[in-house]
Amino acid sequence: MSRLVVVSNRVALPGADQAGGLAVALNAALQETGGLWFGWSGRTVREASATVHEQRDGDIRYLTIDLSRDDFDGYYNGFANRTLWPLLHFRPDLVDYNRETQAAYRRVNAQFADHLAKQLRPDDLVWIHDYHLMPLAEELRARGVESRLGFFLHVPLPSADLVAALPSHERPFGALSAYDLLGFQTERDLERYQDYLRLYAGGKVLRKGVLLDRDGREFHAAAFPIGIDTPHIANLAVAAMRKPGVKRLQASLAGRALAIGVDRLDYSKGIPERFRAFANYLDRHPDQRGKLTYLQIAPVSRGGVSEYRELRRELEQLAGHINGGHAEPDWTPVRYVNRNHPHATLTGFYRMARIALVTPLRDGMNLVAKEYVAAQDPDDPGVLVLSSFAGAARELHSALQVNPYDIDGVADAIATAATMPLAERRERWRAMMDRISHYDIHRWRREFLSALAATRST
């Protein structure tokens, strides 16, 4: 049996919190055959170092490297987060491009390849994750690596024309053809990649998912929508109802229904639009005034980036404006919290929430939507209001799907969700629960690895 090698920007080291699901699934795959997980240690040092740190847990080896401060700033804070992230989320207006950060991005991928190539065997299955490492296969091939190389893009892929607007777009995006298998969240992302390959990368589409690079080498691509550990989330949610933090939240609502949003503080999540939609809901549906409290949990991310600081200020102003115009002495319509909460506690919040507002402007999948469904009480489930621009919308057809730019439409969806009859709530929830139970995170990784094993390496 082939050894599995996982490569990601960060490594989920033994003993770390792995509640997010992806780490659990990847570790489960590594435990089946033994293997290796390689990536950045999370540490920065003054100068680049050749040191590789190793930990072992049974048959799994965890190898990490440090990055120099300059490489970290250019590769991670620079090209990955200020250039690729906005581009991949359809925001070319926020793309901050310069050649120096792109050079750092290539340099760090080359460092990964230098260290990783020495560890690989020809029969390995190498599974590389996300936009930080798009050129890694090309770097590994240049070092003579013959292993089967797979790549999964966790975020959306924009249209071919948007990708091509990036100067030197062929360096990160054209390099994807060096993989044996590309995985995307949705069929639409796969279609966009095929368009890019054909229009801008000199390749060909023989048939859906069977592709040729500019040199005539065959490789494959497919959609593998990522799932969650559904029974684990359901069990966590039941247990969480006994936690003090969950009980305190429930008591504070004083019998009112709860609407919840849980997002990393990021412009792709559509939180300002969601706040405005909630304000519009209060204006458009005065009969529901005082019956619903909206809790938005948005932990700060990338606080050193100006766009994120401005987003936080905007949300604070919006929350204050909504509460100033609508609050009563015993009721605050919007509770806006920047502090993170343990994953187990969040599942309890999901379970008690009558409505989940998952309305990103663009999202690769959005696992909060799936976790909300898994956390529900089957006898009295809540309602998912879901952006049609989230990858999850391709699977969760029974959610109330909305256009997040349509403020009136989202407002009316909140009102519909707040008054939806129990029978309809159960019917919608059952259909979504069946989907996320059938196609969970373990099936996701099994299908990807099976498809990778079936490819022929170069």
C-alpha positions, 0 to 999 in steps of 0.5 A: 500500500502506498504511503500517504504524505500530506503537505499544508501551510500549517501542520496539525501537530500531535496534541493540538486542537483538531476540532476543525474536522480537516485535521481529524480526517487527514490524521485518520488517513495517515493512521491507516497506512502510516505516513508523513505530514509536512509544512511550516512550523508556525515559527519565524526566525531571523534567517532561513534555516535548513533545520527540519523539526520532527515529531512522531505519533505512532506510524506518523511523522510530522516534519516542519520547517521555520521561515525567515521573517522576510519570507513569512512577510512576503509569502504569507502576509504578502502574496498569499493573503494580500494578493491571492486571497482577494483574487480567489474571492472575486475581489480584484479591487483589493488585490495588492500585487508586487513582484517582491512578494510573488518572488517570496511566494515562489521562494518558500514553495522552493524551500518546501520542495527542497526539504520534501523531495528528500523525504519522498518515495516514488510510490508515495501519494502526496496530497498538497493543500490550498492556495499557499502551495499551488506551485509546489508540484512544479518545484517537486517535478524539477527536483525529479520527484515521480510520486503521484501528486494531488492538490486540493483548493479549499477556496473558490476559483474565480473566472478565467478572465479574473485569474488572467488579470493577475500579472504573471498568473501562469506562475501560480495558476499555470503551475497547477498542471504539474499535479496528477489530480486537482480537487475543487469544492464545486463543479463550477470551480472545476469548470472555471479551471478548465476554462483557464487551462484552455484559454490562458495556460495553453492546455486542452480539455479532452473531456470533463476532468481529463486534461492535457497541459501545454506539453501534452501531459495528461492530468485529472481534475474533479469536484470533491466537496468537503464535508464534516464529521457529522455524527461527531458534531451532532454529539458535541452539540447535545453535550454542549447544552450542559455547558455553562456558557451555553446555559448563560446564553440561553438564559440571557435571551429571555425566551426570544429566538436566536439568530446566529452568524459565526465567521472569521472577520473577513471581507469575503464573509459579507458581514456588513451586508448581513448587518444591513439586512438584519436592520432592514428586517427590523424595519420591514417586519415590525410585527416581529420586533423584539422577538429575535436576537442576532448574535454575530461571532467574528474573531479577528483575523489578520488584524495587521492588514488595513482592510481588516481593521477598517472592516472591524470599525465598520461593523462596530459602527453598524451594530451601534447604529442598529442597536441605537435605533431599535433596542429596548431597555430589555432587548438588544437586537444585535450582539457583536462579539470579536472573541473566539469560542471553543468549538464544542461551545459553538455547537451548543450555540448552533443547536439553540439558534432558530436561524443561522445566517451564513451569507458570504459574498463568496466562499469555497464551501463554508463548513459552518453551514453544515455544522449548523445542520448537524447540530440541530435537534431533530424534533425542533430544528432551526432554519439555515439562511444560506448564500447562493455564492457559498459552495455549500449551496450546491449541496444544501438545496433545502436551505433558504438560499439568498443573494447576499447583495439583495438586502431586502431579500435577506431581510425577508428570508430572516422573517420567513425563517423566524415564522416557519412552521415546524413541519417545514423546518423538519422537512428541510432539515431532514433533506440537508442532514441526509446529504451531510451524513452521506457525504461526510469528511471521511468519504471526501478524503477516501474519494480524493485519495482513491482518485489520486491512486488511480492516476499515473505519475509522470 
